[in-house]
Amino acid sequence: MLSFIKILASFFSFLLVLFFISTILTITSNLPIWLNVTVSLALALLSGWFGWQLTSGQRTGKGIAIVSGALIIGGISFTLVFLGSMAIIKDTSQGPLVGIFIATPLGLILGAIGGYRYAASEI
């Protein structure tokens, strides 16, 4: 059962960050497609690895915990507000903007703080 939870947590964090980073880079930058995919996959692999480490109870460095925590919590807040606003309020175009400009930065900050607190409590 524990290995199933490890696989599920790692896969969920991988997909979440992949969608989050790919969407943000597509919307806000003019990067070539190959660079967008490469950056998205690299950060998604990092967060998937952190999800695996987190569920295994193994130690991680502070830098990895801060970056991964920011990516995972930022991805959750982006996905919930960006897609949720489009699903609930179909007539407005400002809903996804709230996800991009308000929920995502707050999620990144809270995730970085949470990642730091997690890494500091391990020591």
Residue, then its C-alpha position, 0 to 999 in steps of 0.5 A: m500500500l505504501s509503494f502505491i502511495k509513493i507512486l501516486a504522490s510522485f506521479f501526481s506532483f510530476l503531472l501537476v508541475l508539468f501542466f503548471i510550468s508548461t502553461i505558464l511558459t506558453i502564456t508568458s514567454n516566446l520560448p521555442i517549443w523544445l525549450n518550453v518542453t525541456v524546462s517543464l520536464a526538468l522541473a516536473l522530474l524534480s518535483g516528482w523526485f521530491g514527492w518520492q523522497l517526501t513519501s519515503g521519509q528520506r532527507t532532502g536538502k533545503g534548496i530542493a525542498i524550497v524549490s519543490g515545495a514552491l512548484i508543487i503548492g504553486g502548481i496546485s493553486f494555479t491549477l485549482v484557480f485557473l481551471g476552476s474559474m473556467a469551469i465554474i464561471k464560464d462567462t468571465s475572462q478575468g477568472p484565469l487571470v486571477g489564477i495567473f497573477i494572484a493565486t500562483p505567486l501566493g502559492l509559490i511563496l507559501g510553498a517555498i516557506g512550507g518547503y523551508r519549514y519541512a527541510a528545517s524540521e528534518i535536521 
